[in-house]
Amino acid sequence: MRPRQLIALSALSALGTLGYGAVSPALVELAAAYGVSEAAIGVLQGALAMPGIVLTIVLGGLSDQLGRGRVAVGSLLAFSLGGFAVGLADAYPVAVAFRILQGIGFAGLLTIPPAVIGDRLQGPDRQRAVAVNTAILTSASTAAPIIGGVIAGLGDPRRVFLLYGAGLLLIPSTVALLGLQRGSGTVGRGHASTLVAEVRRLGAGRSIVTILLLTAGVVTLLGSATGASLPLLLKERFDLSPGLRGLMIAGVNVGSTVASAMLAMLAGRLSDRRIATIGLSLVTSGLFVLAVAPSTQILAIGGLAMGMGIGSVYNAGQHLASRLAVTQRGLLIGTWSAATRLGQSVGPPAGALLSQATTPGT
């Protein structure tokens, strides 16, 4: 895979991650625009990931059988058109419905790239490509809150959703890279049981279960913090504008990008277990700093540490799922992606409810 092709592939991941980042700084203003509570606006944020809890598994399996390119193009259409439609919706229930449609595409966009990397690369090259994909993904996450905060500060915050229409521009490069050919996966209802048997044969069952639980846990914490708790904290404790809120939230994603860049340079030198252990320690430390930070400077340090931890765990999980020699790789990666979607669905509403019921930052 050439660098240009890897960038084109990673653009799908980058687009998918914009689903949260651009909206986060505008949560307070979106609640006012729709005339709903902060907890309800957390549901709008979390609705993006709700379909993916199941559909990432389904779409991953379909990509094995129908082809990676077909599923990628369909995901692009659902994500871009659904997101654009949210920006045109005046009623909150209609906005949630279109957000769920966008979530269907979101489920595929973050599943296809690691599956293709696992298909085409081996050894350190594969681990490096996974890290590069994650670095591009988190770089987009870094820019998105800044852009979203600026747009929200200019007027109607619902205009932020209009950004997603630009995703249609990725269709030509996606078709050129992945094609629209049918996949070669095993067709039939037995493909899930086949995957389970293969994972057992490889002796990776315990590792897979552990990384699924760890991924779901840390992504729930990330969604709770950046998707709801942190924006509300920045507004209520520090009274920051949407633009400044976007900058602070972007700091978490900077940490993830730094971690991914470091892992790309260290490809082949650290095991997935070691990377995940280091990441979990950083997440815990960063969250503690966020909870007690007396100033925005200290808050930024906590966000950076948390982001580095999230990036480490995310890389470890994605690489483990992509490196196993199974015939249903898309289904396996879809299952791992489902764990991230579960965390992203639960995190923002939980963070909003917690912030509403307790002191911001708790």
VOFI-332289 format. One line per field, with one value per atom (N, C-alpha, C): x, y, z; atom name; residue in one letter. Coordinates in steps of 0.02 Angstrom, whole numbers. Each point is the difference from the previous one (the first is absolute). Layout:
REM residues N
u (X ...) $
v (Y ...) $
w (Z ...) $
atome (CA ...) $
residu (A ...) $
***
This chain:
REM residues 362
u (42 -42 44 -8 39 -24 44 -20 -63 -4 -59 -63 5 -58 -20 51 -14 -35 20 -32 -72 -11 -69 -44 29 -37 -15 49 -8 -47 -11 -48 -70 -16 -65 -5 54 1 -5 36 0 -69 -35 -68 -45 6 -43 9 62 12 -25 -11 -29 -71 -31 -69 -10 50 -4 34 61 43 -30 -30 -24 -60 -36 -62 12 52 10 1 36 2 -67 -46 -63 -58 14 -53 -47 28 -41 -46 28 -39 -51 17 -47 -60 13 -55 -48 27 -43 -36 34 -31 -59 7 -55 -49 16 -44 -5 58 0 53 1 48 69 50 68 3 -39 -2 -27 -51 -29 49 38 48 56 13 47 -25 -65 -30 11 -7 12 72 46 70 12 -28 10 -36 -52 -39 43 54 44 28 16 32 -49 -62 -48 -9 -9 -9 61 59 61 12 -37 8 -12 -48 -15 26 -8 14 74 45 71 15 -32 10 -31 -60 -35 39 20 35 70 32 65 -7 -52 -12 -19 -41 -20 60 47 59 42 -2 35 -32 -66 -37 -19 -21 -20 59 53 58 9 63 15 -24 10 -18 -75 -40 -73 -25 24 -22 26 62 28 -40 -18 -38 -70 -33 -65 5 53 10 12 38 11 -65 -43 -64 -43 -7 -43 28 65 30 -6 17 2 -70 -45 -68 -39 8 -34 23 66 26 -21 1 -22 -73 -41 -72 -13 43 -8 4 45 8 -59 -43 -60 -62 6 -58 -13 -62 -19 -25 -29 -28 50 3 47 -10 -61 -8 23 -12 22 77 30 74 29 -31 24 -7 -55 -11 54 16 52 69 9 64 9 -53 4 17 -30 18 74 25 71 41 -26 35 7 -46 6 63 11 62 61 -7 55 25 -46 18 48 -8 43 66 0 59 60 -11 56 17 -40 12 40 -13 32 76 27 73 42 -12 43 -7 -60 -8 43 2 41 74 20 70 19 -45 13 3 -39 0 66 29 53 70 6 66 14 64 22 51 8 54 2 61 8 -33 -3 -33 -74 -31 -70 -9 42 -6 12 48 13 -60 -30 -57 -60 -10 -54 12 62 16 -9 20 -9 -74 -40 -72 -30 21 -25 24 62 27 -40 -16 -40 -70 -28 -66 -1 50 0 21 37 16 -64 -43 -65 -42 5 -36 25 64 29 -27 -3 -23 -75 -37 -74 -30 21 -30 14 59 17 -46 -8 -44 -72 -22 -68 -14 48 -8 -5 40 -3 -68 -24 -64 -57 2 -52 0 58 5 -24 -9 -20 -76 -37 -72 -34 -44 -38 48 4 48 -17 -62 -18 36 29 39 62 22 57 -11 -62 -15 6 -4 5 69 49 68 4 -44 6 -15 -34 -14 64 55 64 25 -26 22 -13 -48 -15 60 44 58 50 -7 46 -20 -58 -24 46 23 44 64 34 63 -12 -56 -17 -11 -36 -12 65 43 64 44 -2 43 -27 -65 -30 -39 -20 -40 -70 -39 -68 -12 54 -5 -30 -28 -27 57 -12 50 8 48 15 -14 -36 -14 -47 -1 -45 -72 -41 -70 -41 -47 -43 -3 -47 -11 55 42 52 62 4 62 18 -49 15 29 -28 26 69 11 66 52 -19 45 18 -50 11 48 -10 43 72 8 67 35 -36 30 22 -41 19 62 1 58 65 -5 59 17 -43 13 -8 -42 -6 -67 -39 -65 2 44 4 24 48 25 -55 -39 -54 -52 -21 -50 27 63 30 2 22 6 -68 -51 -67 -26 9 -23 39 66 42 -18 -9 -18 -66 -51 -65 5 40 7 32 58 35 -37 -33 -38 -61 -30 -55 25 58 30 15 27 14 -64 -51 -63 -32 4 -29 37 67 40 -6 20 2 -68 -45 -66 -51 13 -49 31 33 23 49 50 51 -28 -40 -30 -42 -40 -42 43 53 47 32 23 33 -47 -64 -49 -17 -14 -27 55 57 53 45 16 48 -31 -65 -37 36 22 36 -50 18 -40 2 -45 3 67 30 64 54 4 50 -15 -63 -18 27 -8 25 75 37 73 18 -36 15 -16 -57 -18 49 25 48 64 16 60 -1 -59 -5 20 -24 16 73 30 72 38 -20 33 -5 -58 -8 44 6 42 73 22 69 15 -47 10 4 -43 1 64 24 63 58 1 54 -4 -60 -8 19 -11 21 76 35 73 26 -39 21 -31 -26 -34 43 -28 36 39 4 41 -40 -64 -42 -59 -17 -57 -65 -54 -65 -17 18 -15 37 64 38 -29 -18 -29 -65 -43 -65 9 49 12 23 46 24 -58 -40 -56 -51 -15 -48 25 65 29 -6 11 -4 -72 -48 -71 -20 18 -17 30 64 33 -31 -13 -29 -69 -41 -67 3 47 6 19 46 20 -58 -40 -58 -50 -8 -50 20 65 22 34 6 38 -27 42 -22 4 31 9 -3 -10 -3 68 55 66 8 -19 5 -50 -58 -50 27 37 29 50 38 48 -37 -53 -40 -31 -25 -29 51 61 54 18 6 17 -55 -63 -55 -1 12 0 55 60 54 -19 -35 -22 -52 -50 -51 31 45 33 39 32 38 -46 -54 -46 -34 -19 -33 46 63 48 10 5 11 -59 -61 -59 -7 10 -6 52 61 53 -13 -21 -15 -54 -52 -55 21 46 19 55 38 57 -16 -55 -16 -15 28 -8 -66 -55 -66 -30 -45 -30 -54 -29 -53 27 52 32 -47 -41 -47 -49 -23 -46 34 63 37 10 22 11 -67 -53 -65 -22 18 -16 39 64 39 -28 -20 -29 -65 -38 -62 14 57 18 12 32 10 -66 -45 -65 -41 6 -36 24 65 27 -20 -1 -19 -74 -41 -72 -15 32 -14 34 60 39 -32 -20 -27 -63 -51 -58 18 45 19 37 45 36 -46 -49 -47 -43 -24 -41 40 61 43 15 15 14 -61 -58 -62 -18 17 -20 51 62 53 38 54 44 38 4 38 71 19 66 1 -55 -3 12) $
v (-59 59 62 42 61 52 48 51 38 15 37 -41 -66 -43 -5 -3 -3 64 57 64 0 -24 -2 -46 -57 -46 31 33 30 59 29 55 -23 -64 -26 2 -22 3 72 45 70 31 -16 25 -26 -65 -29 33 14 29 72 33 67 0 -60 -6 26 -8 25 68 4 57 68 6 66 23 -47 17 16 -30 5 71 48 67 37 -23 35 -30 -46 -35 47 48 47 39 25 40 -43 -63 -45 -15 -8 -11 59 61 60 5 -18 5 -48 -59 -49 5 41 8 -62 -35 -62 7 -48 1 -22 10 -21 -77 -34 -74 -22 33 -18 13 52 14 -51 -29 -55 -60 -10 -55 12 62 17 -16 15 -16 -75 -35 -72 -39 30 -35 -18 35 -15 -71 -22 -65 -56 16 -52 -54 17 -54 -45 28 -37 -56 1 -53 -68 -3 -62 3 58 4 -5 17 -9 -74 -43 -72 -21 23 -18 26 64 29 -30 -17 -33 -67 -39 -63 9 51 13 20 36 21 -61 -53 -62 -31 6 -35 43 62 45 39 7 38 62 17 58 65 5 62 14 -51 9 26 -31 21 70 15 66 56 -11 51 9 -55 6 37 -13 35 74 17 71 37 -32 31 11 -51 6 52 -1 47 72 12 69 29 -38 25 5 -50 3 58 11 56 67 8 62 14 -53 9 22 -21 24 76 28 73 37 -35 32 -12 -42 -17 52 22 48 -34 -60 -35 -50 -3 -45 -73 -28 -71 -14 47 -10 0 44 3 -66 -28 -64 -55 0 -51 3 60 7 -16 15 -16 -75 -38 -73 -25 31 -18 13 56 15 -54 -23 -51 -66 -15 -61 4 58 9 2 31 5 -70 -48 -68 -31 16 -29 36 66 40 -17 -16 -16 -75 -40 -72 -21 31 -21 11 59 10 -52 -17 -51 -69 -15 -63 -3 55 2 -3 34 -3 -71 -35 -70 -45 17 -39 6 60 15 4 5 10 -51 -9 -49 31 -30 17 73 28 70 49 -18 44 8 -55 3 42 -11 37 75 15 70 31 -37 26 12 -45 9 65 11 61 62 -3 57 15 -53 9 34 -23 30 72 14 68 48 -22 42 10 -54 3 51 -4 46 71 7 68 34 -38 28 16 -42 13 64 15 60 62 -2 59 10 -55 5 43 -7 43 74 14 70 29 -37 23 4 -53 0 56 15 54 67 11 64 8 -53 4 13 -35 8 71 30 68 53 -17 49 7 -49 4 -65 -23 -61 -60 -33 -55 -60 -5 -57 -1 57 3 -45 -18 -45 -65 -24 -64 3 59 7 -19 0 -19 -71 -43 -71 -14 45 -9 -6 28 -4 -71 -46 -69 -32 26 -28 7 47 10 -58 -42 -57 -61 1 -59 -19 47 -21 -33 28 -29 -68 -8 -64 -54 17 -49 -18 50 -13 -46 8 -40 -69 -5 -64 -36 36 -30 -16 -31 -19 -74 -39 -72 -35 -57 -40 -28 -7 -28 -75 -28 -71 -38 31 -33 -59 -42 -58 23 -22 21 -51 24 -45 19 -30 17 -27 -44 -29 42 59 37 26 15 23 -57 -59 -57 -19 10 -12 46 64 48 -19 -19 -21 -59 -48 -59 19 47 21 37 43 36 -48 -51 -50 -39 -17 -37 39 65 43 15 -23 12 73 37 72 20 -50 15 47 -14 43 70 5 66 41 -32 35 25 -42 21 57 -4 52 67 -1 63 29 -43 26 37 -30 33 64 -3 59 56 -17 51 33 -41 27 46 -20 40 67 1 63 47 -28 42 29 -37 28 61 -7 56 59 -15 52 36 -40 30 41 -23 36 66 -2 60 51 -20 48 11 -50 7 37 8 34 33 -38 27 58 -9 52 64 -3 62 36 -38 31 28 -36 24 66 3 59 60 -13 54 23 -47 18 19 -34 16 56 0 49 52 -9 48 15 -52 9 3 37 5 -66 -11 -62 -11 54 -7 -24 28 -21 -70 -16 -68 -50 18 -43 -11 53 -7 -47 5 -42 -73 -12 -69 -29 43 -22 -26 25 -22 -74 -28 -72 -38 24 -34 9 56 10 -56 -16 -54 -66 -15 -62 -1 58 5 -11 30 -9 -73 -33 -71 -42 14 -38 11 62 15 -37 -2 -35 -75 -28 -71 -17 47 -12 -6 41 -3 -62 -25 -58 -65 1 -58 -63 -54 -62 -8 52 -3 -9 15 -6 -47 -43 -44 38 -27 31 3 -50 -1 57 10 54 68 10 63 14 -51 8 16 -32 12 71 24 69 48 -15 43 6 -56 1 42 -3 41 74 18 70 26 -42 19 15 -44 9 63 12 60 63 -1 59 18 -51 13 32 -23 28 74 17 70 42 -26 36 15 -47 8 54 9 46 63 6 56 68 43 66 53 -17 49 -36 39 -30 -28 28 -27 -71 -11 -67 -47 27 -39 -25 43 -20 -57 0 -54 -66 3 -60 -26 45 -21 -31 27 -27 -70 -11 -66 -50 21 -45 -19 50 -13 -49 6 -47 -70 -6 -66 -30 41 -23 -23 40 -18 -65 -12 -62 -61 4 -56 -13 54 -6 -34 20 -32 -73 -17 -69 -44 25 -39 -8 54 -2 -46 3 -42 -73 -16 -69 -29 39 -24 -8 42 -2 -51 -20 -44 -74 -19 -71 -30 -57 -32 -39 37 -31 16 -42 11 55 11 50 61 31 56 59 13 55 -10 -61 -16 10 -21 8 74 39 71 35 -23 28 -12 -59 -14 45 12 47 71 19 66 8 -55 3 19 -21 19 75 29 72 38 -27 33 -3 -55 -6 55 9 53 69 11 66 14 -52 9 15 -37 7 62 16 53 69 29 68 8 -44 8 -8 -48 -11 61 29 59 59 8 56 -8 -60 -13 10 -23 7 73 38 71 38 -20 34 -16 -61 -22 17 15 13 62 13 56 -15 48 -12 -24 -52 -28 -63 -14 -60 -64) $
w (0 0 0 -50 -5 50 20 48 -22 -64 -25 9 -10 9 74 43 72 23 -26 17 -24 -61 -27 42 22 42 68 28 67 -1 -59 -5 20 -11 21 77 33 74 24 -34 20 -6 -54 -9 55 15 51 68 18 66 5 -56 2 27 0 23 70 42 69 8 -25 16 -17 -60 -21 41 29 35 74 30 73 27 -31 30 -1 -42 -10 40 47 34 38 35 38 -46 -55 -47 -38 -14 -33 45 65 47 -1 -2 -3 -67 -55 -66 -7 28 -5 58 50 58 43 9 40 55 46 56 -24 44 -16 -5 41 -4 -68 -25 -64 -57 4 -53 2 58 4 -38 -1 -39 -75 -22 -71 -18 45 -12 -1 48 4 -54 -29 -52 -61 -10 -56 5 60 9 14 17 19 -53 -65 -50 -6 15 -9 49 56 49 -32 -45 -36 -72 -32 -71 -18 46 -17 -11 39 -9 -67 -13 -63 -60 2 -57 -9 56 -6 -36 19 -34 -72 -14 -69 -43 30 -39 -19 40 -19 -61 -6 -52 -59 13 -55 -27 39 -21 43 14 42 -33 -66 -35 1 -11 0 67 54 66 17 -22 13 -34 -63 -37 32 17 32 66 38 64 -11 -51 -16 -15 -39 -18 62 42 59 49 10 48 -23 -63 -26 -7 -31 -11 65 44 64 43 2 39 -27 -66 -32 16 1 14 71 48 69 3 -40 -1 -27 -36 -29 43 51 42 53 6 52 63 -6 58 28 66 32 -19 0 -18 -71 -46 -69 -3 39 2 25 52 27 -52 -38 -51 -54 -23 -51 29 64 33 2 11 0 -70 -52 -69 -12 24 -6 36 56 39 -37 -45 -41 -43 -30 -38 43 58 49 18 6 18 -50 -65 -50 -10 9 -16 43 64 44 0 -35 -2 -61 -57 -63 0 18 -5 35 65 30 -32 -27 -35 -62 -38 -61 18 54 22 18 36 16 -61 -51 -62 -38 -1 -47 30 66 31 53 16 50 47 60 46 19 8 20 -48 -65 -49 17 22 19 63 50 63 -13 -44 -17 -36 -46 -37 46 48 49 39 21 38 -43 -63 -45 -10 -10 -7 61 59 62 7 -20 5 -44 -61 -45 28 28 31 57 44 57 -19 -54 -25 -22 -35 -19 61 51 63 33 -9 29 -34 -66 -37 5 6 -2 55 64 52 -11 -27 -12 -54 -54 -55 24 36 24 49 44 48 -34 -52 -37 -34 -32 -35 50 57 50 28 4 26 -48 -64 -50 -7 25 -9 19 -43 13 6 58 8 -43 -25 -41 -67 -18 -62 2 60 6 -38 0 -32 -76 -27 -73 -26 45 -19 -27 23 -17 -73 -34 -71 -41 26 -37 -6 39 -4 -67 -37 -67 -47 15 -43 4 51 8 -41 -30 -36 -58 -43 -56 23 50 23 34 33 32 -52 -53 -54 -34 -12 -33 43 65 45 13 13 23 -54 -53 -52 25 -43 17 -12 4 -12 61 -12 54 42 65 45 -9 38 -7 65 47 63 -8 50 0 5 -46 -1 40 40 38 73 35 69 46 -25 41 7 -32 1 69 44 68 41 -5 36 -26 -64 -28 30 8 30 71 39 70 2 -44 -2 -18 -47 -20 57 35 56 54 14 49 -22 -64 -26 8 -8 7 73 46 71 20 -37 11 32 23 27 59 49 60 -18 -45 -20 -34 -42 -35 50 46 50 42 21 42 -37 -63 -36 -17 -9 -12 61 59 62 13 -10 12 -48 -63 -50 17 16 18 60 49 61 -11 -34 -8 -49 -51 -46 34 47 40 39 31 37 -47 -60 -48 -22 -17 -22 55 62 56 10 -6 12 -57 -60 -55 -31 4 -31 41 65 42 61 44 64 -8 -43 -8 -30 -55 -25 52 39 52 56 18 51 -21 -62 -25 -2 -12 -1 70 45 66 50 -2 49 -24 -65 -26 -46 -19 -42 -65 -34 -63 -58 -52 -60 -39 -48 -40 -34 -26 -34 47 60 49 26 6 20 -53 -63 -53 4 17 7 57 56 58 -15 -32 -18 -50 -45 -50 33 60 34 16 14 12 -63 -57 -63 -20 20 -12 36 61 36 -37 -28 -38 -62 -33 -60 18 55 23 15 35 15 -63 -49 -63 -39 0 -35 32 66 36 -15 -1 -14 -72 -46 -69 -4 39 0 36 48 39 -25 -61 -27 4 27 7 64 41 61 64 -2 59 -16 48 -9 11 -27 10 75 37 72 36 -16 32 -17 -63 -22 36 6 33 75 32 72 12 -41 7 -13 -50 -16 56 32 55 59 13 54 -16 -63 -20 4 -20 3 72 46 70 28 -13 25 -29 -65 -32 26 12 27 70 41 67 -4 -45 -8 -24 -48 -25 56 46 54 50 12 54 -27 -66 -28 23 29 22 -54 -56 -54 -67 -53 -67 -21 27 -18 26 64 28 -35 -16 -36 -66 -35 -64 7 55 12 11 40 11 -65 -41 -64 -46 0 -42 22 66 26 -16 10 -14 -74 -43 -72 -20 30 -15 20 57 22 -46 -20 -46 -65 -27 -63 5 57 9 2 39 4 -67 -34 -65 -50 -2 -45 16 64 19 -22 12 -18 -75 -36 -73 -31 25 -28 15 61 17 -45 -12 -42 -73 -23 -71 -14 50 -13 3 31 5 -69 -13 -66 -2 -10 -5 -68 -24 -65 2 60 8 37 -28 35 8 -50 5 58 9 55 67 6 62 17 -50 12 13 -33 14 72 27 70 47 -16 40 -6 -60 -10 39 7 38 73 26 69 4 -51 1 -9 -42 -9 64 37 64 47 4 43 -22 -66 -25 8 2 10 73 45 71 29 -23 31 2 -58 2 43 -6 44 74 15 69 27 -40 21 10 -44 6 63 12 60 63 1 59 14 -54 9 24 -23 20 72 22 68 53 -19 48 -20 36 -16 -65 -47 -62 15 -36 9 41 35 42 -40) $
atome (N CA C N CA C N CA C N CA C N CA C N CA C N CA C N CA C N CA C N CA C N CA C N CA C N CA C N CA C N CA C N CA C N CA C N CA C N CA C N CA C N CA C N CA C N CA C N CA C N CA C N CA C N CA C N CA C N CA C N CA C N CA C N CA C N CA C N CA C N CA C N CA C N CA C N CA C N CA C N CA C N CA C N CA C N CA C N CA C N CA C N CA C N CA C N CA C N CA C N CA C N CA C N CA C N CA C N CA C N CA C N CA C N CA C N CA C N CA C N CA C N CA C N CA C N CA C N CA C N CA C N CA C N CA C N CA C N CA C N CA C N CA C N CA C N CA C N CA C N CA C N CA C N CA C N CA C N CA C N CA C N CA C N CA C N CA C N CA C N CA C N CA C N CA C N CA C N CA C N CA C N CA C N CA C N CA C N CA C N CA C N CA C N CA C N CA C N CA C N CA C N CA C N CA C N CA C N CA C N CA C N CA C N CA C N CA C N CA C N CA C N CA C N CA C N CA C N CA C N CA C N CA C N CA C N CA C N CA C N CA C N CA C N CA C N CA C N CA C N CA C N CA C N CA C N CA C N CA C N CA C N CA C N CA C N CA C N CA C N CA C N CA C N CA C N CA C N CA C N CA C N CA C N CA C N CA C N CA C N CA C N CA C N CA C N CA C N CA C N CA C N CA C N CA C N CA C N CA C N CA C N CA C N CA C N CA C N CA C N CA C N CA C N CA C N CA C N CA C N CA C N CA C N CA C N CA C N CA C N CA C N CA C N CA C N CA C N CA C N CA C N CA C N CA C N CA C N CA C N CA C N CA C N CA C N CA C N CA C N CA C N CA C N CA C N CA C N CA C N CA C N CA C N CA C N CA C N CA C N CA C N CA C N CA C N CA C N CA C N CA C N CA C N CA C N CA C N CA C N CA C N CA C N CA C N CA C N CA C N CA C N CA C N CA C N CA C N CA C N CA C N CA C N CA C N CA C N CA C N CA C N CA C N CA C N CA C N CA C N CA C N CA C N CA C N CA C N CA C N CA C N CA C N CA C N CA C N CA C N CA C N CA C N CA C N CA C N CA C N CA C N CA C N CA C N CA C N CA C N CA C N CA C N CA C N CA C N CA C N CA C N CA C N CA C N CA C N CA C N CA C N CA C N CA C N CA C N CA C N CA C N CA C N CA C N CA C N CA C N CA C N CA C N CA C N CA C N CA C N CA C N CA C N CA C N CA C N CA C N CA C N CA C N CA C N CA C N CA C N CA C N CA C N CA C N CA C N CA C N CA C N CA C N CA C N CA C N CA C N CA C N CA C N CA C N CA C N CA C N CA C N CA C N CA C N CA C N CA C N CA C N CA C N CA C N CA C N CA C N CA C N CA C N CA C N CA C N CA C N CA C N CA C N CA C N CA C N CA C N CA C N CA C N CA C N CA C N CA C N CA C N CA C N CA C N CA C N CA C N CA C N CA C N CA C N CA C N CA C N CA C N CA C N CA C N CA C N CA C N CA C N CA C N CA C N CA C N CA C N CA C N CA C N CA C N CA C N CA C N CA C N CA C N CA C N CA C N CA C N CA C N CA C N CA C N CA C N CA C N CA C N CA C N CA C N CA C N CA C N CA C N CA C N CA C) $
residu (M M M R R R P P P R R R Q Q Q L L L I I I A A A L L L S S S A A A L L L S S S A A A L L L G G G T T T L L L G G G Y Y Y G G G A A A V V V S S S P P P A A A L L L V V V E E E L L L A A A A A A A A A Y Y Y G G G V V V S S S E E E A A A A A A I I I G G G V V V L L L Q Q Q G G G A A A L L L A A A M M M P P P G G G I I I V V V L L L T T T I I I V V V L L L G G G G G G L L L S S S D D D Q Q Q L L L G G G R R R G G G R R R V V V A A A V V V G G G S S S L L L L L L A A A F F F S S S L L L G G G G G G F F F A A A V V V G G G L L L A A A D D D A A A Y Y Y P P P V V V A A A V V V A A A F F F R R R I I I L L L Q Q Q G G G I I I G G G F F F A A A G G G L L L L L L T T T I I I P P P P P P A A A V V V I I I G G G D D D R R R L L L Q Q Q G G G P P P D D D R R R Q Q Q R R R A A A V V V A A A V V V N N N T T T A A A I I I L L L T T T S S S A A A S S S T T T A A A A A A P P P I I I I I I G G G G G G V V V I I I A A A G G G L L L G G G D D D P P P R R R R R R V V V F F F L L L L L L Y Y Y G G G A A A G G G L L L L L L L L L I I I P P P S S S T T T V V V A A A L L L L L L G G G L L L Q Q Q R R R G G G S S S G G G T T T V V V G G G R R R G G G H H H A A A S S S T T T L L L V V V A A A E E E V V V R R R R R R L L L G G G A A A G G G R R R S S S I I I V V V T T T I I I L L L L L L L L L T T T A A A G G G V V V V V V T T T L L L L L L G G G S S S A A A T T T G G G A A A S S S L L L P P P L L L L L L L L L K K K E E E R R R F F F D D D L L L S S S P P P G G G L L L R R R G G G L L L M M M I I I A A A G G G V V V N N N V V V G G G S S S T T T V V V A A A S S S A A A M M M L L L A A A M M M L L L A A A G G G R R R L L L S S S D D D R R R R R R I I I A A A T T T I I I G G G L L L S S S L L L V V V T T T S S S G G G L L L F F F V V V L L L A A A V V V A A A P P P S S S T T T Q Q Q I I I L L L A A A I I I G G G G G G L L L A A A M M M G G G M M M G G G I I I G G G S S S V V V Y Y Y N N N A A A G G G Q Q Q H H H L L L A A A S S S R R R L L L A A A V V V T T T Q Q Q R R R G G G L L L L L L I I I G G G T T T W W W S S S A A A A A A T T T R R R L L L G G G Q Q Q S S S V V V G G G P P P P P P A A A G G G A A A L L L L L L S S S Q Q Q A A A T T T T T T P P P G G G T T T) $
***
